[in-house]
Amino acid sequence: MARKKIREYDSKRLLKEHLKRLAGIDLQILSAQVTQLTDFAELVNQQPWLSTMKLVVKPDMLFGKRGKSDLLALNLDIAQVKEFVQERLGVEARGKIGDFIKGVFAVFQDLDFSFLEMNPFTMVNEEPYPLDMRGELDDTAAFKNFKKWGNVEFPLPFGRVLSSTEGFIHDLDEKTSASLKFTVLNPNRRIWTMIAGGGASVIYADTVGDLGYASELGNYAEYSGAPNEEEVLQYAKVVLDCATADPDGRKRALLIGGGIANFTDVAATFSGIIRALREKESKLKAARMHIYVRRGGPNYQTGLAKMRKLGAELGIPIEVYGPEATMTGICKQAIECIMAAA
């Protein structure tokens, strides 16, 4: 969902107008908007209450803490409001604070920050001091910024510890311009995923949950950004090792593929996955793994044909679909398979 800030004046205007329309509530607030083109005499003529009430005046520039910046005044009459506004309207930020803000923005862009907050921020002897900071970097830009970032760390969320397999994928991810993500959710469960694309991986995981089988989802996995065959091979081997661990005689399902690729060569990435499947043949059979493949995009027909041939060669059930099948439908088929009588 796109989010756009609007001015306080418009927020109050919309609330007052539509609260009465929808709920029958007459909100007792009055507001007027002043710009550089405002004629105060005409404004008072249109809004007579301005000349009879004590007023609050403040700039509406989509930021807070205006009182600390001498941009808020209380209990003024209309003449005082006009004076207050004319002294400040159109005034730009000058001196060190302006230069500092411009410099911070240059750093934000150059180092590929995605978020940077300084709160509180103060000036001491006209020198800027950010007293508290929060920052987020775009980790997909690490390949071009590693010298600028230096030994920057990306700590895990509080309480989160990587397993050895998750740590291996994390290290692999840091060494490539592609994206390789892997999280173990329930290590002894029967539905596993190896999905291309962040959006598709979320759809697969959400669908399994929506169908009532979130407790059977073993992992969350996503690869994107056109990883090379060797990277896909190493990634797939880790996923397969986890998906086939501790077989208990019950069927398991592995979902491979994703949506319709824009630029990733499907046949090339499938080559890495096929090599991993060949290497883990005995484990796949021991775990009674049923594999469901769904993919579209450049060279997808070649990639799907290779997958069909592999299933026949290995004697492993591999069902292969192109973009004519839905991702949600594939999830339902996989669930029905593992829930069928052994």
PyMOL commands that set and color helices and strands:
alter all, ss='L'
color gray80, all
select helices_A, chain A and resi 8-23+40-46+48-51+67-69+78-88+96-110+139-149+164-174+198-210+214-216+229-243+266-279+281-286+300-314+327-339
alter helices_A, ss='H'
color red, helices_A
select strands_A, chain A and resi 55-57+73-76+113-118+121-124+127-130+133-137+179-184+191-196+219-224+252-260+289-296+318-321
alter strands_A, ss='S'
color yellow, strands_A
deselect
rebuild
show_as cartoon
